[in-house]
């Protein structure tokens, strides 16, 4: 049976350099006709929680989720060139994806708080899509909490691949305590990467056992994923 490796996007594979917060602000403005008074709070939250938090902070009722997702997708697509100019793939990201892709019996996708359209924009901006089956990923439209996204990705992979079960061995790779908590809460493996705002000590305090400083050492990435499956 094949196994799943599910990557976070922001600050794990991609540095968005503030484009994400600009996207949330633009989506909020599209939906309300007003600029937000404060930036979105992200830190590993899903887009559902992020946008709800913005509306709650402004004491407004959030529109229907399809309206919100459409606004997010439109705002994200409009910032593709800005992302290419100001952002970057994180060091080692492409090589790590390629190396994991060479491991037999693995399906790679994403588990991200972004809606799918914006995850794809961020990955495509830096040529990272080719190693990932985005059809079996789980996204910010799929649930409020990251742990809710794990069974979504497993179910999609099971429908797409005859040799992937709905309880397929799974490893999450991410940079925040929320990634670590999502893995623990859903009973799957995790490799934490201290490439975002949370350092190794913070990730260890959240319960991460396998922590990488970044993705530059592809042997360490592959080795950590193998350990996380064991």
ZAMINU-540715 format. One record per residue: residue number from 1; residue in one letter; x, y, z of N, C-alpha, C in turn. Coordinates in pm, 1 decimal. Example, Ala and Ser with C-alpha at 12.3 -4.5 7.8 and 13.67 -1.06 7.14 Angstrom:
BEGIN
- i; aa; n_east; n_north; n_up; ca_east; ca_north; ca_up; c_east; c_north; c_up
- 1; A; 1319.0; -569.0; 780.0; 1230.0; -450.0; 780.0; 1320.0; -330.0; 780.0 .
- 2; S; 1285.0; -225.0; 708.0; 1367.0; -106.0; 714.0; 1290.0; 3.0; 787.0 .
//
This chain:
BEGIN
- i; aa; n_east; n_north; n_up; ca_east; ca_north; ca_up; c_east; c_north; c_up
- 1; X; 83.9; -120.0; 0.0; 0.0; 0.0; 0.0; 87.9; 125.7; 0.0 .
- 2; X; 47.0; 223.2; -79.0; 122.8; 348.3; -82.9; 93.8; 435.5; 38.9 .
- 3; X; 189.0; 525.7; 66.0; 181.7; 614.7; 181.2; 167.9; 758.7; 133.5 .
- 4; X; 117.3; 843.8; 221.9; 95.4; 984.3; 188.0; 195.5; 1074.5; 260.5 .
- 5; X; 252.6; 1166.2; 184.7; 332.5; 1274.8; 241.7; 261.0; 1404.1; 206.5 .
- 6; X; 218.4; 1477.5; 308.4; 136.8; 1597.5; 289.5; 212.5; 1720.0; 339.7 .
- 7; X; 243.6; 1810.2; 247.4; 323.5; 1928.1; 276.3; 236.5; 2049.5; 307.7 .
- 8; X; 275.6; 2124.6; 409.3; 225.0; 2259.5; 425.3; 288.1; 2345.4; 314.5 .
- 9; X; 228.6; 2460.9; 286.1; 278.7; 2546.3; 177.9; 357.0; 2665.7; 231.6 .
- 10; X; 287.8; 2757.7; 299.8; 352.3; 2881.9; 343.7; 456.7; 2856.5; 451.5 .
- 11; X; 576.7; 2907.2; 428.0; 689.4; 2901.2; 520.9; 745.2; 2759.8; 538.5 .
- 12; X; 688.9; 2664.3; 464.8; 747.7; 2530.0; 457.9; 810.0; 2509.9; 319.9 .
- 13; X; 730.3; 2531.4; 215.6; 780.2; 2523.6; 78.4; 802.4; 2661.2; 16.2 .
- 14; X; 724.0; 2759.2; 58.4; 720.4; 2889.9; -7.4; 728.1; 3001.6; 95.6 .
- 15; X; 805.5; 3105.1; 65.2; 802.7; 3229.5; 141.3; 716.8; 3328.5; 64.4 .
- 16; X; 603.2; 3367.9; 121.6; 511.3; 3454.9; 47.4; 538.2; 3603.4; 67.9 .
- 17; X; 627.2; 3637.9; 159.7; 673.6; 3776.1; 178.1; 559.0; 3876.4; 195.3 .
- 18; X; 460.6; 3839.4; 271.2; 350.7; 3930.3; 301.2; 236.8; 3928.3; 201.4 .
- 19; X; 251.2; 3852.9; 91.6; 146.1; 3848.4; -9.7; 18.5; 3786.2; 47.5 .
- 20; X; 32.1; 3687.6; 134.4; -87.8; 3624.1; 191.9; -172.1; 3725.7; 268.0 .
- 21; X; -109.2; 3806.1; 352.1; -187.0; 3903.3; 429.5; -248.6; 4009.2; 339.0 .
- 22; X; -179.5; 4043.9; 231.1; -238.3; 4136.0; 134.2; -360.2; 4071.8; 66.2 .
- 23; X; -352.2; 3941.8; 42.8; -463.7; 3870.1; -19.2; -586.2; 3870.1; 71.4 .
- 24; X; -565.2; 3842.3; 200.1; -678.0; 3844.0; 293.7; -739.7; 3983.8; 302.3 .
- 25; X; -654.3; 4085.7; 306.7; -705.0; 4222.8; 314.1; -785.3; 4258.7; 189.0 .
- 26; X; -733.9; 4216.6; 72.1; -804.0; 4246.7; -52.6; -936.7; 4173.4; -60.1 .
- 27; X; -939.0; 4049.0; -14.5; -1064.1; 3973.2; -15.2; -1166.2; 4038.2; 77.9 .
- 28; X; -1119.9; 4080.0; 194.5; -1209.6; 4148.2; 287.9; -1267.0; 4275.1; 225.0 .
- 29; X; -1181.9; 4350.9; 156.7; -1228.8; 4474.5; 92.9; -1330.7; 4444.7; -16.9 .
- 30; X; -1306.5; 4338.0; -94.9; -1402.5; 4299.2; -199.0; -1539.6; 4268.6; -139.3 .
- 31; X; -1538.3; 4204.5; -23.6; -1662.4; 4157.3; 36.9; -1736.9; 4266.1; 114.3 .
- 32; X; -1664.6; 4368.2; 160.6; -1726.3; 4468.8; 247.5; -1722.5; 4609.4; 190.2 .
- 33; X; -1634.7; 4632.5; 92.6; -1616.0; 4768.1; 42.4; -1529.4; 4854.1; 131.4 .
- 34; X; -1467.9; 4794.6; 233.7; -1382.9; 4868.2; 326.6; -1251.6; 4794.5; 348.3 .
- 35; X; -1145.4; 4870.6; 370.3; -1019.0; 4810.0; 407.5; -1026.1; 4760.4; 551.6 .
- 36; X; -962.4; 4647.3; 582.3; -961.0; 4602.0; 721.5; -878.1; 4696.2; 807.7 .
- 37; X; -912.0; 4702.9; 934.7; -841.2; 4791.2; 1027.2; -711.5; 4730.2; 1079.1 .
- 38; X; -697.7; 4598.5; 1064.8; -578.1; 4528.7; 1112.9; -551.8; 4409.9; 1021.8 .
- 39; X; -425.8; 4366.3; 1012.9; -395.4; 4252.0; 927.1; -455.1; 4122.4; 980.9 .
- 40; X; -470.7; 4027.1; 891.0; -521.9; 3895.5; 930.0; -425.0; 3825.2; 1024.0 .
- 41; X; -479.8; 3745.7; 1113.4; -398.3; 3658.1; 1198.6; -392.1; 3521.1; 1131.3 .
- 42; X; -272.1; 3476.6; 1102.1; -256.6; 3351.9; 1026.2; -199.2; 3241.5; 1115.8 .
- 43; X; -68.9; 3227.1; 1123.2; -1.5; 3134.0; 1214.7; -53.9; 2991.9; 1205.3 .
- 44; X; -72.4; 2943.2; 1083.1; -113.4; 2804.6; 1065.4; -261.8; 2781.4; 1067.2 .
- 45; X; -340.8; 2888.4; 1077.6; -485.7; 2872.2; 1074.5; -533.6; 2843.0; 932.7 .
- 46; X; -651.5; 2784.7; 920.6; -711.0; 2765.1; 788.5; -775.6; 2896.1; 742.1 .
- 47; X; -795.7; 2905.9; 611.0; -858.0; 3027.1; 557.5; -996.7; 3050.8; 615.2 .
- 48; X; -1068.2; 2944.4; 644.7; -1199.2; 2962.5; 707.5; -1185.7; 3037.4; 840.7 .
- 49; X; -1090.4; 2995.3; 923.7; -1071.3; 3059.8; 1052.9; -1014.7; 3200.0; 1037.6 .
- 50; X; -923.9; 3216.9; 943.5; -861.7; 3348.0; 923.9; -965.8; 3451.5; 883.7 .
- 51; X; -1047.5; 3416.9; 785.5; -1147.5; 3513.6; 739.8; -1256.0; 3535.6; 845.5 .
- 52; X; -1294.9; 3430.1; 914.2; -1393.4; 3447.8; 1020.8; -1337.9; 3539.9; 1129.4 .
- 53; X; -1208.4; 3522.8; 1159.9; -1145.6; 3609.2; 1258.6; -1145.5; 3755.1; 1216.6 .
- 54; X; -1123.2; 3780.0; 1087.5; -1125.8; 3918.3; 1039.1; -1264.7; 3978.8; 1054.2 .
- 55; X; -1365.2; 3903.1; 1017.3; -1501.5; 3955.6; 1027.6; -1541.9; 3973.3; 1174.6 .
- 56; X; -1504.4; 3878.4; 1258.6; -1536.3; 3891.7; 1401.2; -1468.5; 4015.4; 1460.6 .
- 57; X; -1342.0; 4038.3; 1421.2; -1268.6; 4152.5; 1475.3; -1333.2; 4285.2; 1436.0 .
- 58; X; -1401.0; 4284.6; 1321.7; -1467.8; 4405.7; 1274.7; -1618.3; 4406.1; 1308.4 .
- 59; X; -1658.8; 4306.3; 1387.2; -1798.6; 4293.6; 1429.6; -1893.5; 4293.9; 1309.5 .
- 60; X; -1854.8; 4217.3; 1211.6; -1937.2; 4200.0; 1091.7; -1973.1; 4053.0; 1076.0 .
- 61; X; -2085.9; 4026.7; 1015.3; -2122.3; 3889.3; 982.9; -2050.2; 3849.0; 853.9 .
- 62; X; -1987.1; 3733.7; 857.6; -1916.3; 3688.8; 738.3; -2016.2; 3641.9; 632.8 .
- 63; X; -1994.5; 3677.5; 505.8; -2081.4; 3626.7; 398.4; -2071.6; 3474.4; 388.5 .
- 64; X; -2149.3; 3417.5; 299.2; -2145.4; 3272.2; 279.5; -2004.6; 3231.0; 237.9 .
- 65; X; -1968.1; 3107.2; 274.7; -1833.4; 3061.3; 242.7; -1804.5; 3063.4; 92.0 .
- 66; X; -1894.4; 3022.0; 3.9; -1861.8; 3031.9; -139.9; -1825.0; 3173.4; -184.1 .
- 67; X; -1890.6; 3275.6; -126.9; -1854.2; 3414.0; -159.0; -1714.0; 3446.1; -109.3 .
- 68; X; -1683.3; 3401.5; 10.9; -1552.5; 3429.1; 69.2; -1443.2; 3357.9; -9.7 .
- 69; X; -1466.1; 3230.9; -42.4; -1364.7; 3156.1; -118.3; -1341.4; 3218.6; -255.1 .
- 70; X; -1448.7; 3263.8; -320.0; -1433.3; 3327.6; -451.0; -1350.6; 3455.3; -440.6 .
- 71; X; -1374.3; 3533.2; -335.9; -1297.9; 3657.0; -316.9; -1151.0; 3625.9; -288.8 .
- 72; X; -1125.4; 3526.4; -205.1; -987.1; 3486.2; -177.7; -916.2; 3440.3; -305.0 .
- 73; X; -985.2; 3359.7; -384.6; -925.3; 3307.5; -507.6; -895.3; 3420.6; -605.4 .
- 74; X; -987.0; 3514.7; -617.5; -965.5; 3628.2; -707.7; -848.3; 3714.2; -660.5 .
- 75; X; -844.0; 3739.8; -531.1; -735.2; 3821.3; -476.4; -600.7; 3750.5; -490.6 .
- 76; X; -599.1; 3619.8; -470.7; -474.8; 3544.3; -484.6; -423.9; 3541.8; -627.2 .
- 77; X; -513.9; 3517.7; -722.1; -474.0; 3513.5; -863.5; -417.3; 3647.7; -907.4 .
- 78; X; -472.5; 3757.4; -856.3; -427.1; 3890.1; -895.2; -286.1; 3919.6; -844.7 .
- 79; X; -235.3; 3840.5; -752.6; -104.1; 3865.6; -693.5; 1.4; 3765.1; -736.7 .
- 80; X; -26.9; 3691.6; -843.9; 69.1; 3590.5; -891.7; 203.4; 3654.2; -925.5 .
- 81; X; 203.2; 3761.8; -1003.2; 328.4; 3825.5; -1044.5; 399.6; 3887.9; -925.1 .
- 82; X; 323.4; 3949.3; -835.2; 385.0; 4007.0; -715.6; 450.7; 3898.6; -631.2 .
- 83; X; 386.9; 3783.6; -624.1; 444.6; 3672.0; -549.4; 575.7; 3627.3; -612.2 .
- 84; X; 578.8; 3616.5; -744.4; 703.0; 3578.3; -812.6; 813.8; 3679.6; -788.9 .
- 85; X; 776.5; 3806.9; -782.2; 875.2; 3912.9; -767.1; 927.1; 3923.8; -624.7 .
- 86; X; 837.0; 3915.5; -529.6; 873.7; 3940.1; -390.1; 896.1; 3813.7; -308.8 .
- 87; X; 831.8; 3704.0; -347.4; 843.0; 3580.1; -271.9; 950.0; 3488.2; -328.9 .
- 88; X; 951.3; 3365.2; -279.7; 1049.6; 3267.5; -328.0; 1011.0; 3128.8; -279.9 .
- 89; X; 1061.0; 3028.9; -351.6; 1061.0; 2893.9; -294.5; 1164.7; 2892.7; -183.7 .
- 90; X; 1136.3; 2824.3; -75.9; 1233.3; 2817.9; 31.6; 1352.4; 2730.5; -7.8 .
- 91; X; 1469.9; 2759.5; 45.6; 1588.9; 2683.5; 8.7; 1568.7; 2533.3; 26.5 .
- 92; X; 1598.3; 2459.7; -79.2; 1588.0; 2314.5; -74.6; 1451.7; 2259.1; -107.5 .
- 93; X; 1349.9; 2344.6; -124.2; 1213.6; 2294.3; -142.2; 1200.6; 2206.8; -266.0 .
- 94; X; 1247.8; 2255.7; -379.9; 1234.1; 2178.9; -503.7; 1311.9; 2048.0; -495.0 .
- 95; X; 1433.7; 2054.2; -443.0; 1514.8; 1931.9; -432.3; 1451.5; 1832.8; -334.8 .
- 96; X; 1392.2; 1883.1; -227.4; 1327.3; 1793.9; -130.8; 1207.5; 1724.0; -193.1 .
- 97; X; 1125.2; 1799.6; -266.3; 1009.9; 1738.5; -333.0; 1054.6; 1632.2; -432.5 .
- 98; X; 1158.4; 1663.5; -507.0; 1209.0; 1566.0; -604.8; 1262.3; 1441.4; -535.6 .
- 99; X; 1336.4; 1460.0; -426.5; 1394.1; 1346.1; -354.8; 1286.6; 1257.2; -294.4 .
- 100; X; 1185.8; 1318.0; -233.8; 1076.8; 1238.8; -175.8; 998.9; 1168.5; -286.3 .
- 101; X; 986.0; 1234.2; -401.2; 916.9; 1172.5; -513.8; 985.0; 1048.0; -565.5 .
- 102; X; 1115.1; 1036.5; -539.6; 1188.3; 917.2; -583.5; 1175.0; 801.1; -485.4 .
- 103; X; 1118.9; 827.4; -367.4; 1098.8; 719.9; -269.6; 982.2; 633.5; -316.9 .
- 104; X; 1002.7; 506.6; -323.9; 898.1; 417.9; -373.1; 775.7; 415.6; -282.6 .
- 105; X; 657.8; 406.5; -344.5; 535.7; 387.2; -269.9; 484.5; 509.5; -197.7 .
- 106; X; 521.6; 630.1; -244.4; 479.2; 753.3; -179.0; 398.1; 838.1; -275.9 .
- 107; X; 288.2; 893.1; -226.7; 211.2; 995.3; -297.2; 231.8; 1126.1; -222.9 .
- 108; X; 274.6; 1230.6; -293.9; 294.2; 1361.5; -232.3; 180.3; 1455.7; -268.5 .
- 109; X; 130.1; 1525.7; -167.0; 31.5; 1630.3; -191.9; 49.2; 1737.3; -84.6 .
- 110; X; -54.2; 1815.6; -61.0; -45.6; 1923.3; 37.0; -157.2; 1911.1; 139.9 .
- 111; X; -128.5; 1961.1; 258.3; -229.6; 1984.5; 360.2; -203.1; 2127.1; 408.1 .
- 112; X; -289.3; 2218.3; 366.7; -262.2; 2360.0; 382.8; -387.3; 2435.3; 423.8 .
- 113; X; -367.0; 2544.3; 495.6; -478.3; 2629.7; 531.6; -529.8; 2714.0; 417.5 .
- 114; X; -454.5; 2723.1; 307.9; -497.7; 2798.6; 190.8; -614.5; 2730.6; 119.8 .
- 115; X; -702.0; 2809.1; 58.6; -794.4; 2749.2; -37.0; -712.2; 2695.0; -152.5 .
- 116; X; -768.8; 2598.1; -225.2; -689.8; 2530.3; -327.3; -634.7; 2627.2; -432.1 .
- 117; X; -717.0; 2720.0; -479.3; -671.5; 2810.3; -585.0; -547.2; 2885.7; -541.8 .
- 118; X; -542.7; 2930.2; -418.6; -427.6; 3008.4; -373.2; -307.1; 2921.7; -342.0 .
- 119; X; -330.2; 2799.0; -294.8; -218.3; 2705.8; -279.2; -153.1; 2679.4; -414.4 .
- 120; X; -236.0; 2660.9; -516.0; -182.4; 2632.3; -648.9; -107.5; 2753.3; -704.6 .
- 121; X; -158.8; 2873.1; -682.6; -89.1; 2994.6; -726.3; 49.8; 3000.8; -662.8 .
- 122; X; 58.3; 2977.0; -534.3; 185.7; 2988.6; -463.9; 285.9; 2883.7; -511.7 .
- 123; X; 240.1; 2762.5; -531.7; 329.1; 2656.3; -577.2; 369.7; 2677.1; -722.7 .
- 124; X; 274.6; 2716.8; -806.8; 303.5; 2737.9; -948.4; 398.4; 2854.8; -969.3 .
- 125; X; 392.1; 2954.6; -884.0; 479.2; 3071.3; -898.1; 626.2; 3032.4; -895.6 .
- 126; X; 657.8; 2922.0; -830.0; 797.0; 2881.8; -815.0; 824.7; 2741.9; -869.6 .
- 127; X; 735.5; 2693.7; -956.0; 759.9; 2567.8; -1025.1; 759.6; 2445.4; -938.0 .
- 128; X; 675.5; 2444.1; -834.3; 675.5; 2332.5; -739.4; 558.6; 2236.0; -757.2 .
- 129; X; 473.0; 2260.6; -853.7; 351.5; 2179.6; -866.7; 380.3; 2038.2; -916.1 .
- 130; X; 479.4; 2022.5; -1001.5; 498.7; 1897.2; -1074.3; 517.2; 1773.9; -988.7 .
- 131; X; 566.5; 1789.6; -866.9; 589.9; 1673.1; -780.0; 468.1; 1639.7; -693.5 .
- 132; X; 363.0; 1719.3; -701.8; 250.3; 1707.7; -609.5; 121.6; 1674.5; -683.1 .
- 133; X; 43.9; 1582.5; -626.8; -89.9; 1554.8; -679.1; -188.4; 1640.7; -600.5 .
- 134; X; -217.5; 1758.5; -653.1; -301.5; 1852.4; -579.6; -446.7; 1807.2; -570.4 .
- 135; X; -486.6; 1713.5; -655.2; -624.9; 1664.2; -649.6; -654.0; 1587.7; -521.0 .
- 136; X; -550.4; 1536.3; -455.8; -573.4; 1458.0; -334.0; -531.5; 1534.2; -209.4 .
- 137; X; -503.8; 1663.4; -223.4; -468.6; 1743.9; -107.9; -590.4; 1784.3; -27.4 .
- 138; X; -563.3; 1851.1; 84.7; -670.5; 1905.9; 169.1; -639.5; 2052.9; 192.6 .
- 139; X; -744.5; 2134.2; 193.3; -728.7; 2278.9; 182.6; -812.8; 2352.8; 285.4 .
- 140; X; -790.3; 2483.3; 291.3; -857.2; 2566.2; 389.6; -1007.3; 2575.0; 375.6 .
- 141; X; -1059.2; 2534.2; 260.8; -1204.7; 2529.3; 243.5; -1265.0; 2402.0; 301.5 .
- 142; X; -1180.4; 2305.6; 338.4; -1229.7; 2173.1; 376.5; -1260.0; 2158.3; 524.9 .
- 143; X; -1225.6; 2256.8; 605.3; -1252.0; 2245.3; 748.0; -1196.4; 2364.3; 822.8 .
- 144; X; -1237.1; 2378.0; 947.3; -1187.4; 2488.1; 1030.5; -1050.4; 2457.2; 1088.5 .
- 145; X; -1034.0; 2335.2; 1136.7; -912.1; 2295.1; 1206.1; -827.6; 2207.1; 1115.7 .
- 146; X; -696.4; 2221.3; 1125.9; -608.5; 2143.8; 1037.2; -625.2; 1993.7; 1056.2 .
- 147; X; -653.5; 1949.9; 1177.6; -670.2; 1806.3; 1200.5; -786.6; 1750.6; 1120.0 .
- 148; X; -886.9; 1833.8; 1094.7; -1001.7; 1790.3; 1014.2; -961.1; 1762.6; 869.5 .
- 149; X; -849.8; 1817.9; 827.2; -809.2; 1805.1; 687.5; -742.1; 1670.9; 657.7 .
- 150; X; -688.0; 1606.5; 760.8; -616.7; 1480.5; 736.9; -707.6; 1373.0; 677.1 .
- 151; X; -824.4; 1342.8; 736.3; -910.9; 1242.8; 674.0; -962.0; 1284.8; 536.9 .
- 152; X; -972.3; 1415.4; 512.0; -1013.3; 1462.3; 379.1; -910.0; 1420.7; 275.2 .
- 153; X; -783.7; 1446.8; 303.1; -677.9; 1409.1; 209.0; -670.3; 1257.1; 192.7 .
- 154; X; -681.1; 1185.4; 301.2; -675.9; 1038.6; 291.7; -790.8; 984.8; 206.3 .
- 155; X; -909.7; 1038.8; 225.3; -1025.1; 991.3; 148.3; -1008.3; 1024.0; -0.1 .
- 156; X; -957.8; 1142.1; -30.3; -935.4; 1178.4; -171.1; -829.5; 1088.3; -233.8 .
- 157; X; -723.8; 1061.3; -160.4; -619.4; 973.5; -213.6; -671.2; 832.0; -234.4 .
- 158; X; -755.1; 785.0; -142.2; -810.5; 650.1; -156.0; -900.3; 638.6; -278.8 .
- 159; X; -971.8; 745.5; -311.1; -1056.0; 744.4; -431.0; -972.1; 750.9; -558.4 .
- 160; X; -856.5; 815.3; -549.6; -774.1; 836.0; -669.3; -679.1; 720.4; -697.4 .
- 161; X; -637.4; 648.6; -592.2; -535.6; 543.9; -606.9; -588.8; 413.4; -548.5 .
- 162; X; -585.0; 309.7; -628.1; -635.3; 180.3; -582.5; -552.4; 123.7; -467.6 .
- 163; X; -425.4; 163.6; -459.7; -336.8; 109.2; -356.6; -315.1; 206.7; -240.7 .
- 164; X; -408.9; 298.0; -220.6; -407.4; 386.3; -103.3; -536.8; 365.1; -26.6 .
- 165; X; -524.6; 331.0; 101.4; -643.6; 311.5; 184.2; -681.5; 439.4; 257.0 .
- 166; X; -804.1; 444.5; 309.6; -850.1; 563.5; 380.2; -777.6; 582.6; 513.8 .
- 167; X; -705.8; 479.8; 559.1; -620.8; 493.3; 677.5; -474.3; 477.8; 637.5 .
- 168; X; -440.5; 523.5; 519.3; -304.4; 508.9; 469.6; -204.7; 574.9; 564.2 .
- 169; X; -88.4; 512.5; 584.8; 15.9; 578.7; 663.1; 44.0; 716.9; 604.8 .
- 170; X; 48.2; 815.8; 691.9; 53.9; 955.0; 647.7; 152.0; 1033.5; 732.9 .
- 171; X; 226.1; 1122.4; 667.4; 316.4; 1214.3; 737.3; 287.0; 1356.2; 692.0 .
- 172; X; 272.3; 1446.7; 788.6; 258.9; 1588.6; 760.6; 395.4; 1655.5; 775.0 .
- 173; X; 422.2; 1753.1; 691.2; 544.7; 1832.3; 701.9; 502.7; 1978.7; 709.6 .
- 174; X; 539.5; 2045.7; 819.7; 497.2; 2183.8; 835.5; 583.4; 2259.1; 934.5 .
- 175; X; 557.5; 2389.2; 944.8; 646.1; 2477.7; 1020.4; 584.1; 2537.6; 1145.3 .
- 176; X; 459.4; 2500.6; 1178.7; 395.0; 2564.1; 1294.4; 350.1; 2461.0; 1397.7 .
- 177; X; 328.9; 2505.2; 1521.1; 270.6; 2415.0; 1620.4; 135.8; 2360.0; 1577.4 .
- 178; X; 60.8; 2432.7; 1495.6; -68.3; 2382.0; 1448.3; -48.8; 2262.0; 1355.5 .
- 179; X; 58.9; 2260.5; 1278.9; 88.1; 2142.4; 1196.6; 116.6; 2021.9; 1285.1 .
- 180; X; 195.0; 2045.2; 1388.8; 228.2; 1937.1; 1482.4; 101.1; 1887.8; 1552.3 .
- 181; X; 19.3; 1979.5; 1599.2; -104.9; 1941.3; 1667.2; -198.2; 1865.4; 1574.4 .
- 182; X; -205.4; 1908.3; 1447.6; -292.2; 1838.9; 1351.9; -249.3; 1694.7; 1334.8 .
- 183; X; -118.5; 1671.2; 1328.9; -68.3; 1534.3; 1315.3; -101.2; 1452.3; 1439.7 .
- 184; X; -74.1; 1507.6; 1555.5; -99.7; 1434.2; 1680.1; -249.0; 1406.9; 1698.5 .
- 185; X; -332.1; 1507.3; 1669.7; -476.6; 1491.7; 1689.8; -537.6; 1390.2; 1593.7 .
- 186; X; -474.8; 1371.1; 1479.1; -528.2; 1277.2; 1380.2; -449.7; 1146.7; 1375.2 .
- 187; X; -350.3; 1132.5; 1461.3; -277.9; 1006.0; 1473.1; -186.9; 973.9; 1357.0 .
- 188; X; -125.8; 1076.5; 1296.7; -32.3; 1052.7; 1186.1; 104.4; 1108.0; 1223.1 .
- 189; X; 203.6; 1078.4; 1139.6; 339.3; 1125.0; 1165.0; 357.7; 1270.5; 1127.7 .
- 190; X; 464.6; 1329.5; 1180.9; 492.3; 1469.4; 1149.1; 642.5; 1494.3; 1146.9 .
- 191; X; 684.5; 1576.4; 1050.5; 819.3; 1631.1; 1046.6; 803.9; 1782.0; 1051.7 .
- 192; X; 857.4; 1844.1; 1155.6; 849.3; 1989.6; 1169.0; 972.9; 2052.9; 1106.3 .
- 193; X; 953.0; 2169.1; 1044.6; 1062.2; 2241.1; 979.7; 1065.3; 2381.6; 1038.6 .
- 194; X; 1179.4; 2420.6; 1094.7; 1190.7; 2550.3; 1161.6; 1227.2; 2659.8; 1061.2 .
- 195; X; 1148.7; 2667.3; 955.1; 1176.4; 2762.9; 847.5; 1082.0; 2881.6; 850.6 .
- 196; X; 988.6; 2882.5; 946.7; 895.0; 2993.3; 960.6; 928.7; 3075.9; 1083.3 .
- 197; X; 826.6; 3126.9; 1149.7; 850.3; 3212.4; 1266.1; 871.2; 3131.7; 1394.2 .
- 198; X; 844.7; 3001.3; 1390.2; 857.6; 2917.4; 1508.4; 990.1; 2842.5; 1504.9 .
- 199; X; 1070.6; 2861.2; 1608.0; 1200.9; 2796.1; 1609.7; 1188.8; 2652.0; 1657.0 .
- 200; X; 1303.0; 2582.6; 1656.3; 1302.6; 2440.4; 1689.9; 1251.6; 2416.4; 1832.3 .
- 201; X; 1288.3; 2505.1; 1925.6; 1244.0; 2486.9; 2064.4; 1091.8; 2497.1; 2074.9 .
- 202; X; 1033.7; 2590.1; 2001.2; 888.1; 2606.6; 2002.2; 819.2; 2484.1; 1943.0 .
- 203; X; 874.4; 2431.8; 1834.7; 816.3; 2314.3; 1770.4; 830.1; 2190.7; 1859.4 .
- 204; X; 943.9; 2180.3; 1928.8; 962.3; 2069.2; 2022.3; 863.3; 2079.1; 2137.7 .
- 205; X; 840.2; 2201.2; 2187.0; 744.9; 2220.2; 2295.5; 603.7; 2182.5; 2252.8 .
- 206; X; 576.1; 2195.0; 2122.8; 444.4; 2156.4; 2070.4; 431.5; 2005.6; 2055.8 .
- 207; X; 543.9; 1933.7; 2070.6; 539.9; 1787.9; 2063.9; 608.5; 1726.8; 1944.6 .
- 208; X; 677.1; 1808.4; 1864.6; 747.6; 1753.4; 1748.3; 871.7; 1677.3; 1793.3 .
- 209; X; 886.6; 1557.9; 1740.9; 1004.7; 1476.5; 1772.5; 1109.7; 1489.4; 1663.5 .
- 210; X; 1065.7; 1503.7; 1540.3; 1155.7; 1515.9; 1425.9; 1149.1; 1659.5; 1375.5 .
- 211; X; 1260.3; 1732.0; 1387.8; 1263.3; 1874.0; 1353.4; 1384.4; 1900.5; 1264.6 .
- 212; X; 1359.1; 1965.2; 1150.8; 1465.9; 2004.6; 1058.9; 1480.7; 2155.7; 1061.1 .
- 213; X; 1602.8; 2207.9; 1044.4; 1618.8; 2353.5; 1038.9; 1561.3; 2412.1; 910.7 .
- 214; X; 1565.7; 2335.3; 802.9; 1514.4; 2377.1; 671.6; 1513.4; 2252.7; 583.3 .
- 215; X; 1496.2; 2271.8; 452.6; 1485.8; 2157.6; 360.9; 1611.9; 2138.3; 276.3 .
- 216; X; 1719.7; 2204.1; 312.1; 1840.9; 2199.7; 227.6; 1903.5; 2060.2; 220.4 .
- 217; X; 1900.0; 1987.7; 330.9; 1962.9; 1854.9; 336.8; 1858.2; 1750.9; 295.6 .
- 218; X; 1858.8; 1712.8; 167.9; 1754.1; 1622.6; 119.1; 1763.9; 1485.1; 184.2 .
- 219; X; 1883.8; 1439.0; 215.6; 1896.0; 1310.5; 284.5; 1828.0; 1315.9; 420.9 .
- 220; X; 1844.3; 1429.2; 490.1; 1779.8; 1443.9; 621.1; 1628.0; 1451.2; 606.2 .
- 221; X; 1580.3; 1516.6; 500.7; 1435.8; 1524.0; 477.2; 1379.3; 1384.3; 456.1 .
- 222; X; 1440.6; 1309.3; 364.9; 1391.9; 1174.9; 334.8; 1404.6; 1084.9; 457.7 .
- 223; X; 1517.2; 1093.8; 526.9; 1535.8; 1011.3; 646.3; 1434.6; 1041.9; 754.3 .
- 224; X; 1403.8; 1169.2; 773.3; 1305.5; 1207.6; 875.2; 1166.4; 1157.1; 839.1 .
- 225; X; 1132.6; 1164.6; 711.2; 1001.1; 1114.4; 668.6; 992.6; 963.2; 691.8 .
- 226; X; 1099.4; 891.9; 660.7; 1099.3; 746.5; 685.3; 1079.7; 718.0; 833.7 .
- 227; X; 1147.1; 795.1; 919.1; 1131.4; 774.6; 1063.7; 989.0; 807.9; 1107.7 .
- 228; X; 931.3; 911.1; 1050.8; 796.7; 950.7; 1089.5; 693.0; 844.6; 1051.5 .
- 229; X; 721.8; 767.3; 948.3; 632.5; 658.0; 911.1; 646.7; 538.0; 1004.2 .
- 230; X; 759.5; 527.1; 1073.2; 786.3; 406.0; 1151.3; 714.2; 407.2; 1285.5 .
//
